[in-house]
Amino acid sequence: MNLLRNKKLLLGLGLGAALILLLVFKKPLSSWLGGYSTTASGLEYRFLKGARLTKNLGPGNHMLFNYLLIGPDKDTVTNSYNSDTLMEMDYPVEAHNELMEALQITGAGSTIEVRVSTDSLKKKIPKHPKILMMKENDWAKFVVSVEKVLNDEDFAAYINQKRLTRMMAENSLVDQYCSRHKANWVLDSVRHFKYCITTPKNTDRFKDGDEVEYDVTVHTISGVLVLDSRQEGRRYTALLGKPAFFLPALDVLPYYLGEGESADFVTTSELGFGARGRIGVPGYAPLVIQIKNIQKINKK
């Protein structure tokens, strides 16, 4: 009889503890025990901080967040937490992948962990080298921290302030670089970069419709090589007026040159890889671009 009474007491204490966790800390017991909850679509998740939204936020909301993708071997695949600015996204009214569905149910101040199959990642992000190397039939994890959810008005104010802050910071880096590397730098105040014609020929500037070829090297302002046409064994070609490059600067800078000229350009990320960056280049990174011996292609 005492044994039965003790079992009932332990069961009552357990249920009471689960209720306290749910009501006070707003977390299901499975989360505290390391387990995952599952949505109707099959998304496996648990909250590391905060709790699931009780209803969708709908359009007109914008999310500021960071995320981390951890591979099956606990290696970091993607990490936005290292950036000095938050990721931005409109609240996903429709969820087309695991990350979107995770954001749908995560409110401001909350952090969610989501299990995602490596097979799914390979289908949805097929060109990422680290994802391609993941083992099949395994599991990776997204960790997403939503810092703020802003309405349209507040988000517009945030973007304007952020753009001004970033512009000032990048312009300062460009100025510092040019001060260290003495040359006859010219400021383009519209596109926010500086340039120096290193081999002036006093020829007419190129214009829309001109097809040109040139050698080019691109470094980050800290000296990391991004591309070198000579290492690729080719000269870059472009039909001016027809954007074709993954790097916006290469669609713009040839206009500042004439036949046979070379120049150094120090640009902000507006003409570079922007807020997202790319492998080896962080977001909001100014670039040093050298275009050498640009020539017009004469077609017969």
N, C-alpha and C positions, 0 to 999 in steps of 0.2 A: 504493500500500500504506500509506504514511504517512497519507494522507488518510482511508482507511478506519479505520486505528487511532485517529486523532484523533476521528472520529465516535463510535466505540465508547467512547472515554474520556469524551467530553462526555455521552453518553447515560448512562453509569454514574454520572457526577457528579450528573446531574439526578435520577436515581432515588434516589441516596443522599441528596440534599438533601430530596427529598420524604419519604423515610423518616424523616429527622431531624425534620422539621416535624411529622410525624404522631405520632412516638413521644415526642419531648421536649416539644413545645409543644401536643400533642394537638389539632392543627388540620389539616384536609385542605388540600392544596395549592391547591385551588380557592378556599378562603377567603382565602389570602394573595394570590392573584391577582385578588381582587375578585369571583369567581364565587360562585354559590349552589349548595348541595346541594338535593335534592328528596326529600321523603318519599313514601311509597307513595300518599298521598292527593293529592299534587301540590303540597304546601306548599313554597315556595321560601324557603330560609333560609341564613344564615351566622352563625357565632359571632364576635362582636367580642372576646369575652373568655370563657375557659373552653371547655367542650366539651359535646357532646350527652350526655344521660343514656343509660346503656346499658340501663336498664329503667325501666318506669313505677313511680312511687312507691306508688300505690294510695291507698285512703281512709285517713283518720286523719292526714293531713298537711296543713299549711296554709302558704301561700306569702305572703311579704312582698316586694313588688316595686314598681318604678316603670316607667312606660311612656311612650312618645312616639309620636305619630302624625304623620308628615311627608307633606304632600301632594305631588302630582306636580311642582309648581313649587318644591319645597323649602321651603314655608311650614309653620309649626307649626300643626297642627289641634288637638291635645290634648297636654298636657304635665303629667304628675303629678310630675315631678322638682322643680317649683317649690313643691310642698306641703311643709309641715314634718312630715309623717307619711307612712308608707309605705302603699301600697294593700294590701288583704288579700283573700285568696281561698282557699277550700278547693282542694286539689290537684284539677285537673279529670280525673276518671277517664274521662270521655267528652269528646271535643272537638267542640263544636258550631259553632265558627268558627275563624278563623285565629289569633286571640289565644289561645284555649284550647289549640289544638294546639301553639303556640309554648311556652306554659307547661308543657305535658306533657313536653317534651323538654329543658327548661332547669333545671339544678340551682342550688343556692346558690352565689353568687359569680360567676355567668355572665351574660353579656349576649348576646342574640340579636337579629339584624335579620331581618325577614320582609318579603317582597314580597307585596302584596295588591292585587288589581285594584280600580279605582275602581268598577266595576260591582258587584262583590261588596259593597263598603262601602255603596253606595247602597241595596242591597237589605236589608242587615242593620242599618244605622243610618239609616233613611230621614228622620228629622226633624232631623238635625244640619245647621245652615245652611251650614257650611263644606264639609261633605261633599256637600251638594246642588249646590254650585257647582263641584265638580270635573268635569273633562272626562271624557267617557266613553272607554272602551277605553284607559285609561291605568293607571299604576301609582303606588301610594302605599307607604309603608314604616312598619311598626311596629318600634320599638326597645324591647326589654323587658330590664330588669335585675332578676334575682332576688337579693335581698339575703340572705334566710334562708328555710329550710324548717323548720317547727316541728311537733312532735307535739302531740297533743291537750292534754296537761298543760302543756307550755311555752307553747302558744298561749293557753290560758286565763289563765295568769299574765301574759303579754304584754298581753292585752286589758284586764285589771284595772288593771295599772300605767298603761297608756296612758289609760284612762278617767279615772283619778285625776289624772294629769298634765294632761290636757286640761281637766278640770273646774276645777282650780285656776287654770290660765292664763286660761280664759274668765271665771271669777268675778272675777279680778283686773281684766280689761278692763271688766267691768260696773261694778265698784266705782269704777274710775277715771273712767268716763263720768259716773256719778251724782255723783261729787265735783265734777266740773267744771260740771255742770248742777244747780244747787241747787234742790231741791224736797222735798216731804214724801214721800220714797221709802219704800215698804213692801217688805220682803223676804218672798218666798215661798220658804221653805227646802226645801220638798219638790220643787218644780219648778225651783228655782235661777234665779229672775229677780226683778227689782225693778219696781215700778209705782207710779204716782202718779195719783190721780183728780184731774184738772184742773178739772172742773166738777161737784162733788159735789151730788147731789139728794136724798141720803138715802132713796132708794127701794129696794124689794126687789130683790135680785140675780136675774138671769135664771136659769132652770132648764131641765132637759131638756124638750123638747117645745115650748119657746117659739121662735117664728120671728121673727128680728130682721133689721134692716137698718142699715147704718152706712157712713160714709166711713172710709177707711183709707189710711195711707201707711206704707211700709216702707223703711228705710234700713239699710245696714250701719253698724256702729258708727263707721266712718271717714267716713261721710257720703255714700256712694254710693247713689243712689236705686234701689230695686228695683222698687217698684210704687206707684202713686198712683191710687186709684179715680176721683178727679176727672178726671185726664187720660184715663182710660178712658171717661169720660162716664156713669158709673153708680155706684150704691151697692151694696155687697156685701150679699148676703142669706145667711142660714144658718138651718137648722132644728137647734137645739141638741140634742146627743145623737146626731146622725147625721153622722159625719165626712165632709167633702166637699171639703176644700181641699188644694191642693198644698203649702201651708205649714201644718204642724201647729198653730202658734200661733193661727191664726184659728179653729180648732175648740175652743180652750181659753179664750182671753182674754175672750170675751164674758161668761162666767160671773162675772167679777169686776166687772161693771158692772150698773147699773140704768137704768131708763127715763130717756132724755135726757142721760146722762152721757158724758163724754169722758175719756180717760186716755192716759198715756204708759207704755209697757212697754219694758224693756230685758231681752232674753232671751238665753240661751245658744243654741248651735246645736242643742241637744236639741229645741227647739221651732222651729228654723229649718230650714236645708237640710243639717244633719248633716255627716258626714265628706266627702261628695262635693261639696257646694256646688252651684252652677249657674252658668250664664253670667253673669259679672260679680260673682259671690259666691264667694270661696274656701271650701274646707272649713273647718269649725269656726269659722265667723264669727258672733259675737254680732250681734243685730239690734236696732234701735230701731223700735218699732211704735207708731203713733198711731191710736187708734180714736176717732172723733168723732161725737157726736150719735147714739148708738145708740138705736134705736126698735123697739118691738115691733110686728110687723105684725098688725093686727086684721083677721081674715078674716070677712066677712059670710056 
